[in-house]
Amino acid sequence: MKLRQHLLEGQVIPAHPLALTAHRTLDERRQRALTRYYMDAGAGGVAVGVHTTQFAIRDFGLHRPVLELAAATAREFVPLKLELARSSDRIQPVTRPFALIAGAIGSTRQAVHEAGIAADLGYHAVLLSLGGLDGLSDTRLVHHCRAVSEVLPLIGFYLQPAVGGRQLGETFWRRLAELPGLVAVKIAPFDRYRTMDVARAVAGAGRDDVALYTGNDDSIIFDLLTPFPAEADGKRIERRIVGGLLGQWAVWTQRAVEWMTELREARDSESLSTDWLRRAAALTDANSAIFDAAHTFAGCIPGIHEILRRQGLLRGTWTLDPHERLSPGQLAAIDRVCRRHPELSDDDFVASHLDRWLG
């Protein structure tokens, strides 16, 4: 798979959740089912070992097993709607490209080690979180990123401060964009000003081979529709966010893929239908409930699990931390957005294939 080209084409990449039993042990059957769901839904890959997977997998001895399970499932599973390609005198099935992206965290030593595990398991890239590194200067952060990019291709990550990120200026992103191993940036500061900083920095570095991905779950469609103003070599240009790597896309993924296909056509037209503004508002409304914006995202992971539980993909909303659960009023908020925005759901798709994924 040509990773850069695949990412530049613009993919739906869910952040992979963690399936647990009621005893908070790994539910391998449903963990595999989730990966199969994303593949059949048409996702262009998955991100494993990230916030949605729960960073605590590292403390419970689950880091390598969870990454290994996703990689093995992706290699073994044959997605729906195979295309056919003729090779010499026979016709053979060709599966869609599917990027395996591993999350890495911590000190340089830890992040390089985790990237090495991912490389051993056949992952294609590393999504590097800079959370917890507030004491490092921009220069040291760039060196940190460079070390990881020498193990696997790097996806930079602008993490919102509310969940452990920090503000990073345009100068940092310009320097990061100069790393040869950088293939993409996940832009997730939940801040329009900071989002534009990254677009300008990558464009200003002359990197048209670095894909921009939204991680702003509160403004997904707005990000994908916006031509961001930038400059390169003294010329005015525009840069697009081409896809998304999102916790929100861990649910209702088949619908996200459908909309992404439509979006590619819509953003190239001279006039946009106001229907896209309605869809954008509906998705932000749903995300506010699922991610528990009312309580500073405290119930984010249980909220994602609740949608998957309702569809039968998960047995419950359990997380590794027994104190992490749906916030007061969050269940009612999820009920409301499910009733109000049925067009966001892919319940019928999941119901028709669930037995296959669990088999």
C-alpha positions as CSV (number, residue, x, y, z in Angstrom):
1,M,0.0,0.0,0.0
2,K,1.3,3.4,-0.9
3,L,0.6,5.1,2.4
4,R,1.0,8.7,1.4
5,Q,-1.3,8.4,-1.6
6,H,-3.9,6.5,0.4
7,L,-4.0,9.2,3.1
8,L,-4.0,12.1,0.6
9,E,-7.1,10.6,-1.1
10,G,-9.0,11.3,2.1
11,Q,-10.1,8.5,4.3
12,V,-12.6,7.8,7.1
13,I,-10.3,6.4,9.9
14,P,-12.1,5.5,13.2
15,A,-10.2,5.5,16.5
16,H,-10.7,1.9,17.6
17,P,-12.5,1.3,20.9
18,L,-11.7,-1.4,23.4
19,A,-14.2,-4.3,23.9
20,L,-14.3,-5.5,27.4
21,T,-16.3,-8.2,29.3
22,A,-18.2,-7.3,32.5
23,H,-15.1,-8.4,34.4
24,R,-13.1,-5.8,32.5
25,T,-11.0,-8.3,30.6
26,L,-10.5,-8.2,26.8
27,D,-13.5,-9.5,24.8
28,E,-11.6,-10.8,21.8
29,R,-14.7,-11.8,19.9
30,R,-16.2,-8.3,20.0
31,Q,-12.8,-6.6,19.6
32,R,-12.5,-8.5,16.3
33,A,-16.1,-7.7,15.4
34,L,-15.4,-4.0,15.7
35,T,-12.4,-4.2,13.3
36,R,-14.6,-6.2,10.9
37,Y,-17.3,-3.6,11.2
38,Y,-14.9,-0.8,10.2
39,M,-13.6,-2.7,7.3
40,D,-17.0,-3.6,5.9
41,A,-18.2,0.0,6.5
42,G,-15.6,1.1,4.0
43,A,-13.2,2.8,6.4
44,G,-9.7,3.5,5.1
45,G,-8.0,2.2,8.2
46,V,-8.1,2.2,12.0
47,A,-6.1,3.9,14.7
48,V,-5.4,1.5,17.6
49,G,-3.8,2.2,21.0
50,V,-5.1,5.8,21.0
51,H,-7.3,7.7,23.5
52,T,-10.5,5.9,22.3
53,T,-8.8,2.5,22.8
54,Q,-7.9,3.7,26.4
55,F,-4.3,4.7,27.1
56,A,-4.6,2.4,30.2
57,I,-4.2,-0.7,28.1
58,R,-0.4,-0.1,28.7
59,D,-0.9,-0.5,32.5
60,F,-3.0,-3.7,32.1
61,G,-0.6,-5.6,29.8
62,L,-3.0,-5.2,26.8
63,H,-1.0,-2.8,24.6
64,R,0.7,-5.4,22.3
65,P,-2.3,-7.9,22.4
66,V,-4.8,-5.3,21.3
67,L,-2.5,-4.0,18.5
68,E,-1.8,-7.6,17.4
69,L,-5.5,-8.5,17.4
70,A,-6.5,-5.6,15.2
71,A,-3.6,-6.3,12.7
72,A,-4.4,-10.1,12.6
73,T,-8.1,-9.4,12.1
74,A,-7.4,-6.9,9.3
75,R,-5.2,-9.4,7.5
76,E,-7.6,-12.3,7.8
77,F,-10.9,-10.6,7.1
78,V,-12.3,-10.3,3.6
79,P,-14.4,-7.1,3.4
80,L,-17.7,-6.8,1.5
81,K,-17.9,-5.5,-2.0
82,L,-14.7,-6.9,-3.3
83,E,-13.5,-5.4,-6.6
84,L,-12.1,-7.7,-9.2
85,A,-8.8,-7.2,-11.0
86,R,-7.5,-9.2,-13.9
87,S,-4.0,-10.6,-13.4
88,S,-2.6,-12.4,-16.5
89,D,-5.1,-15.1,-17.3
90,R,-7.1,-15.2,-14.1
91,I,-9.4,-12.9,-12.1
92,Q,-8.4,-12.4,-8.5
93,P,-10.1,-10.5,-5.6
94,V,-8.5,-7.2,-4.6
95,T,-9.3,-5.8,-1.2
96,R,-9.4,-2.1,-0.5
97,P,-6.3,-0.5,1.1
98,F,-6.6,-0.4,4.9
99,A,-4.1,1.6,6.9
100,L,-3.1,0.3,10.4
101,I,-2.2,3.2,12.6
102,A,-0.8,2.7,16.1
103,G,-1.0,5.3,18.8
104,A,2.2,6.0,20.7
105,I,2.6,8.1,23.9
106,G,5.1,9.0,26.6
107,S,8.8,9.8,26.6
108,T,11.0,9.5,23.6
109,R,12.2,6.1,24.8
110,Q,8.6,4.8,25.4
111,A,7.3,6.2,22.1
112,V,10.1,4.8,20.1
113,H,9.6,1.4,21.8
114,E,5.9,1.5,21.1
115,A,6.6,2.4,17.4
116,G,8.9,-0.6,17.3
117,I,6.1,-2.9,18.5
118,A,3.8,-1.5,15.9
119,A,6.4,-2.0,13.2
120,D,6.9,-5.6,14.2
121,L,3.2,-6.2,14.0
122,G,2.9,-4.7,10.4
123,Y,1.5,-1.3,11.2
124,H,1.9,1.4,8.6
125,A,2.2,4.5,10.7
126,V,2.3,6.0,14.2
127,L,0.0,8.6,15.6
128,L,2.1,10.3,18.1
129,S,0.5,12.0,21.1
130,L,2.5,14.8,22.7
131,G,0.3,14.8,25.9
132,G,2.3,14.8,29.1
133,L,5.3,16.5,27.5
134,D,4.5,20.1,28.6
135,G,8.0,20.6,30.0
136,L,9.7,20.1,26.6
137,S,10.6,23.0,24.4
138,D,9.5,23.1,20.7
139,T,13.0,22.0,19.7
140,R,13.0,19.0,21.9
141,L,9.5,18.1,20.8
142,V,10.6,18.1,17.2
143,H,13.6,15.9,18.1
144,H,11.1,13.6,19.9
145,C,8.9,13.4,16.8
146,R,11.9,12.8,14.5
147,A,13.1,9.8,16.6
148,V,9.7,8.2,16.3
149,S,9.5,9.0,12.5
150,E,12.7,7.0,12.0
151,V,10.9,3.8,13.1
152,L,7.6,4.3,11.2
153,P,6.0,7.0,9.1
154,L,4.6,9.7,11.5
155,I,1.2,11.3,11.8
156,G,1.5,14.4,13.9
157,F,-1.2,15.1,16.4
158,Y,-2.6,18.4,17.7
159,L,-4.4,17.2,20.9
160,Q,-6.9,19.5,22.5
161,P,-5.9,20.8,26.0
162,A,-9.1,19.5,27.6
163,V,-7.8,15.9,27.3
164,G,-4.1,16.5,28.0
165,G,-2.8,18.4,25.0
166,R,-1.1,21.8,24.9
167,Q,-1.1,24.8,22.7
168,L,1.5,24.6,19.9
169,G,2.3,27.5,17.7
170,E,2.6,27.8,14.0
171,T,6.4,27.7,14.3
172,F,6.3,24.3,15.8
173,W,4.1,22.9,13.1
174,R,6.3,24.5,10.4
175,R,9.3,22.7,11.9
176,L,7.4,19.4,12.2
177,A,6.4,19.7,8.6
178,E,10.1,19.7,7.6
179,L,10.5,16.1,8.9
180,P,10.8,13.7,5.9
181,G,9.0,11.0,7.7
182,L,5.8,13.0,8.3
183,V,2.9,11.7,6.3
184,A,-0.1,13.4,7.9
185,V,-1.3,15.6,10.7
186,K,-4.4,15.0,12.8
187,I,-5.6,18.4,13.7
188,A,-7.7,18.2,16.9
189,P,-7.3,21.3,19.1
190,F,-11.1,21.9,19.0
191,D,-10.1,25.5,18.1
192,R,-10.5,27.2,14.7
193,Y,-7.6,29.5,15.2
194,R,-5.2,26.6,16.0
195,T,-6.6,24.5,13.1
196,M,-5.7,27.3,10.7
197,D,-2.2,27.5,12.2
198,V,-1.5,23.9,11.2
199,A,-2.9,24.3,7.7
200,R,-0.8,27.5,7.1
201,A,2.4,25.9,8.6
202,V,2.2,22.7,6.5
203,A,1.5,24.7,3.3
204,G,4.2,27.2,4.1
205,A,6.7,24.3,4.4
206,G,5.9,23.3,0.9
207,R,4.6,19.9,1.9
208,D,1.8,19.1,-0.5
209,D,2.6,15.4,0.3
210,V,1.4,15.7,3.9
211,A,-2.3,14.9,4.4
212,L,-4.3,17.0,6.7
213,Y,-6.9,15.1,8.8
214,T,-9.5,16.5,11.1
215,G,-9.7,15.3,14.7
216,N,-12.0,18.1,15.6
217,D,-15.0,16.0,16.4
218,D,-17.0,19.2,17.1
219,S,-16.6,20.5,13.5
220,I,-16.0,17.5,11.3
221,I,-18.0,18.6,8.2
222,F,-17.0,22.3,8.5
223,D,-13.3,21.2,8.5
224,L,-13.8,19.0,5.4
225,L,-15.6,21.6,3.4
226,T,-13.3,24.6,4.2
227,P,-10.6,25.8,1.8
228,F,-8.0,27.1,4.3
229,P,-6.1,30.2,3.1
230,A,-2.3,29.7,3.1
231,E,0.9,30.8,1.3
232,A,3.7,28.8,-0.2
233,D,6.7,30.3,-2.0
234,G,5.1,33.7,-1.7
235,K,2.0,32.6,-3.5
236,R,-1.5,32.5,-2.1
237,I,-2.9,29.0,-2.1
238,E,-5.5,26.9,-0.3
239,R,-5.1,23.7,1.7
240,R,-7.9,21.2,2.3
241,I,-8.4,18.9,5.2
242,V,-8.9,15.7,3.2
243,G,-10.2,13.2,5.7
244,G,-10.7,12.4,9.4
245,L,-9.2,10.3,12.1
246,L,-11.8,10.5,14.8
247,G,-13.4,9.0,17.9
248,Q,-16.8,10.1,16.5
249,W,-16.2,7.9,13.5
250,A,-15.9,4.9,15.8
251,V,-19.7,4.9,15.6
252,W,-22.0,5.2,12.7
253,T,-19.0,4.5,10.5
254,Q,-20.9,3.3,7.4
255,R,-22.8,6.6,7.3
256,A,-19.6,8.5,7.7
257,V,-18.1,6.8,4.7
258,E,-21.3,7.6,2.6
259,W,-21.1,11.2,3.6
260,M,-17.4,11.4,2.9
261,T,-18.0,10.1,-0.6
262,E,-20.6,12.8,-1.1
263,L,-18.4,15.5,0.5
264,R,-15.6,14.9,-2.0
265,E,-17.9,15.9,-4.8
266,A,-19.7,18.7,-2.9
267,R,-16.5,20.6,-1.9
268,D,-15.4,20.8,-5.5
269,S,-18.6,22.5,-6.6
270,E,-18.9,26.3,-6.9
271,S,-21.9,26.4,-4.6
272,L,-22.7,24.2,-1.5
273,S,-26.1,23.1,-0.6
274,T,-27.4,24.4,2.8
275,D,-28.1,20.7,3.5
276,W,-24.5,20.3,4.4
277,L,-24.8,23.0,7.0
278,R,-27.7,21.1,8.5
279,R,-25.7,17.9,8.5
280,A,-22.8,19.6,10.1
281,A,-24.9,21.0,12.9
282,A,-26.6,17.6,13.4
283,L,-23.3,15.8,13.7
284,T,-21.9,18.4,16.2
285,D,-25.1,18.1,18.2
286,A,-24.8,14.3,18.3
287,N,-21.1,14.6,19.2
288,S,-21.9,16.9,22.1
289,A,-23.9,14.1,23.7
290,I,-21.7,11.1,22.8
291,F,-18.5,12.9,23.9
292,D,-20.1,14.4,27.0
293,A,-19.2,18.0,26.2
294,A,-21.4,19.1,29.1
295,H,-18.9,17.5,31.6
296,T,-15.6,18.4,29.8
297,F,-15.6,15.1,27.9
298,A,-15.5,13.0,31.1
299,G,-18.0,10.4,29.6
300,C,-16.5,10.4,26.1
301,I,-15.4,6.8,25.9
302,P,-18.5,5.4,27.7
303,G,-20.6,7.5,25.3
304,I,-19.0,5.9,22.3
305,H,-19.5,2.5,23.9
306,E,-23.1,3.2,24.5
307,I,-23.8,3.7,20.8
308,L,-22.0,0.5,20.0
309,R,-23.8,-1.3,22.8
310,R,-27.2,-0.4,21.4
311,Q,-26.1,-1.8,18.1
312,G,-25.0,-5.1,19.6
313,L,-21.3,-4.6,18.8
314,L,-20.4,-4.3,22.5
315,R,-22.0,-6.0,25.5
316,G,-21.7,-3.0,27.8
317,T,-20.0,0.4,28.3
318,W,-17.3,-0.8,30.7
319,T,-13.9,0.7,30.6
320,L,-10.6,-0.3,32.3
321,D,-11.3,2.4,34.9
322,P,-14.3,1.3,37.0
323,H,-14.9,5.0,37.9
324,E,-15.2,6.0,34.2
325,R,-18.9,5.9,33.3
326,L,-21.6,7.8,31.6
327,S,-22.1,11.2,33.3
328,P,-25.3,12.4,34.9
329,G,-27.8,13.3,32.1
330,Q,-25.6,11.9,29.4
331,L,-27.8,8.9,28.6
332,A,-30.8,11.2,28.2
333,A,-28.7,13.4,25.9
334,I,-27.8,10.4,23.8
335,D,-31.4,9.3,23.6
336,R,-32.3,12.8,22.4
337,V,-29.8,13.0,19.6
338,C,-30.6,9.4,18.4
339,R,-34.2,10.4,18.1
340,R,-33.5,13.8,16.6
341,H,-30.9,12.7,14.0
342,P,-31.8,9.2,12.7
343,E,-30.0,10.1,9.5
344,L,-26.7,9.8,11.3
345,S,-27.2,6.2,12.2
346,D,-26.1,3.0,10.4
347,D,-28.2,0.7,12.6
348,D,-29.7,-1.2,9.7
349,F,-26.2,-1.8,8.2
350,V,-24.9,-3.1,11.5
351,A,-28.0,-5.3,12.1
352,S,-27.6,-7.0,8.7
353,H,-24.0,-7.9,9.2
354,L,-23.5,-8.3,13.0
355,D,-23.7,-12.1,13.0
356,R,-21.0,-12.2,10.3
357,W,-18.7,-10.0,12.3
358,L,-19.2,-12.0,15.5
359,G,-18.8,-15.3,13.8
